[in-house]
Structures are given as structure tokens and as C-alpha cells.
Amino acid sequence: MESRQLGRTGRQVGVIGLGCWQLGADWGAVSEDDALATLHAAVDAGVTFLDTADVYGDGRSERLVGRLLRERPDDGLTVATKMGRRADPHVPEAFTGEAMRAWNDRSRRNLGVDTLDLVQLHCPPTPVFSSDAVFDELDAMVEEGRMNAYGVSVETCDEALTAIARPHVASVQIILNAFRRKPLEQVLPAAAAAGVGIIARVPLASGMLTGKYDESTTFAVDDHRTYNRSGAAFDVGETFSGVPFEVGVAAAREVAALAPAGVTTAQLALRWILDQPGVSVAIPGARNGAQARANAEAAAVPPLGTATLASLKAIYDSGIRGYVHDRW
């Protein structure tokens, strides 16, 4: 698999990683055996970057990834986790040095490591991105050996641009897919100019860009694709990229029609992300080994041609842009 440098971490990572939210919670039940099989299949397929968080299943995802690290110590894996969503209330004042070190300690225990590869602020309140005190504490935590680098996970392009201007932010994780194109305008060029890595999350629009759903598709009650469609639990942009379900499945059918022979709709959607200048890694999730392998194979799909790129843009402009472009 092609590798790219992950921003200011200095690390090389495979361009297709694995998002591990679903191994913790919020995507329906995934057994421990299935979760571990998914992790191993991803690594076998060339994945070297795993993205998790301390709140995914209240630490379950981190613990499963930690088990993988113990079982595969020589595979050159890079693990990114996140912190900040444990703050209760989730307000800027909660991001103190004491709290961040406590969150950091918990993640290190869960993952079974002394030093975390990359820690990302987990979509904190917007004022946090402008807090010198918070970033001074993050710098100190790197100096203390708690983590090798830090980045941010953001909801909006404005938050991303504020973070990119910080001198020691290594990476920005942002929703980027064929249905969420706004980061192409300013965020990706700014990150590339600053040497900041871009981690593309929700790359398949919560599965919508697999082309496998229709208007009658339903999801488990404990799946955020059921309970967060209106943003009842967290930012609605995290669920189907903020696109109304019926609108998205109709547009996804148009995307599916563009996939060449031998390439799935999901692989086409992932290849589109990899073709965008400045992207370091895309992090699709997977619930089983077959999905993990298929996602990894997107790295071998040739770059998309100009006609396909134009068609994807037209689908976005005509059916999706009005719902999402000015919101995030």
C-alpha cells in the first residue's frame, strides 16, 4: 500500500487506515472476536494507521487496539487516539492540564503503552482551538513523554484553519468525502502549506457511499445512524455527513453508476479522497475482515479520470451542496 507522511508526526502511514469507533459502540453490536478479526485483517491488508478514542465504548475500542498491538508488535503500526469527550460538562473550562493528563493516563493504560503515538483533541468546544493555555499544556505533555505528537479532530473548516495555524499541531482530522467537499477550498491547501497532516474521517458518509442502502434500509436502535439523524446525541454531521438519508441514498446511486468494472462504490469514494492533494490517510470503518480488506484495496485503484471527477462534483453541486456546504 502507498504510504504518506502524517504531517508533523514525521511518521509514514498507509493511505487507507482503519477507523475503530465501530469496535467500541454506536454502530450496533460487534463481538470481541469479530473486532479482533477485523483489526488483524486490516493489518494483513497493509493498514498501518488505526484511529480510536477514549470514549468509543468507554475504552473498549482502545483496549481492543491495545490487544492488537501486543499481538503484532513488529508491524510498524501507528495508533491515534482522542481525548476530551469525557469532559462533563463539555465546556472549554474543562480542558485543564489536570484533566488532560488524567484522560491521557487512561488511554495509555487502555492501549498498554507508555507513550501514545498521536493524541487528538476530540471535537472540543470551538473556543478551545484559540486557547493558548490548552496548547501550552499539550506541548508540555509531549515534553513529558506522554505522547509523541498531538493533533485535533474538528467539526468545521474554521476550526481546522485555526488549528493549522498552531505551530505544533501535527494533524487535523476532518470529515471529508464526496458528499462533504468544503475542506478542499481552504483547509487542504492550508494544511499542505503548513506541513500538517489531514486525516479524512467519515470517508464513506456512514456507509451511505457504499451504495448498498436504499430508502427502506434500517439500522439497530443502538446505531447512531438511527438515533443521531437529527443530531440528538452529537453533531449531526457525524451521521451520514449531515446529508438527509433519502437525499443521500439517491445521490449514492448516481455515484455507484460511475464505478468502473471491478471497483466497488466504496472503493471509488475512497479513491476520490486519496486523489485530493494534502490528504494523508482516510479512515473508513469496518465491521468484519471482508470489509477491511475491500477498503484497503481502494489504495490500488488508479486515480480517477477527469470525467469521473467532474461527474462526482456535479452530483454534489446538484443534490448535496445545499444541505451541507455552508453548515460546516
Secondary structure, DSSP 8 states (H G I E B T S, - for coil): --EEE-GGG--EEESB-EE-GGGTSSBS---HHHHHHHHHHHHHTT--EEE--TTGGGGHHHHHHHHHHHH-TTS--EEEEEESTT-SS-SGGG--HHHHHHHHHHHHHHHT-SSBSEEEEES--GGGGG-HHHHHHHHHHHHTTSBS-EEEE-SSHHHHHHHHTSTTEEEEEEE-BTTB-GGGTTHHHHHHHHT-EEEEESTTTTTGGGT---TT----TTBHHHHTTTSSSS-GGGSGGG--HHHHHHHHHHHHTT--TT--HHHHHHHHHHTSTT--EE--B-SSHHHHHHHHGGGGS----HHHHHHHHHHIIIIIHHHHTTT-
